[in-house]
Amino acid sequence: MKCVICQYGETEPGTTTVTLTRGETTVVIRDVPAQICTTCGEEYVDAATSKRLSEIAETAVREGVQVDVRRYKAA
C-alpha cells in the first residue's frame, strides 16, 4: 500500500515494537507484525493485530502491572 504519511513510499511486511501507556501502566510489545513504509518508516498494524494489542494492554492494566515487556503472540 502507498504510505499515507509521506505519500511516496510503499509498505512492506515487517515487525515493530509498540509501546502502550495507560495511567500507571506501560506495556512494550516486541515483534508486532506490521506494514512498514520503505521511505519514511511509518508503521501500520492491521485491525486484528490492533485488537490483540489492546487486549494485552487491558490485561496488564487489570493486573496492576507498572511496566511489562512482551513478545507479540497472536491469540
Long-range contacts (C-beta under 8 A, 24 or more apart in sequence): 1-35, 1-44, 3-37, 3-39, 3-40, 3-42, 4-42, 5-37, 5-40, 5-42, 6-37, 6-39, 6-40, 6-42, 8-39, 8-40, 9-37, 9-38, 9-39, 9-40, 9-42, 10-37, 10-38, 10-39, 11-35, 11-36, 11-37, 11-38, 11-42, 11-44, 12-36, 12-38, 14-43, 15-72, 16-43, 16-45, 18-45, 18-53, 20-53, 20-56, 20-57, 22-57, 22-61, 23-61, 24-66, 25-57, 25-60, 25-61, 25-64, 25-65, 25-66, 25-67, 25-68, 26-66, 26-67, 26-68, 27-56, 27-57, 27-60, 27-65, 27-67, 27-68, 27-69, 27-70, 28-67, 28-68, 28-69, 28-70, 29-53, 29-56, 29-69, 29-70, 29-71, 29-72, 30-69, 30-70, 30-71, 30-72, 31-71, 31-72, 32-72, 33-72, 48-74, 49-74
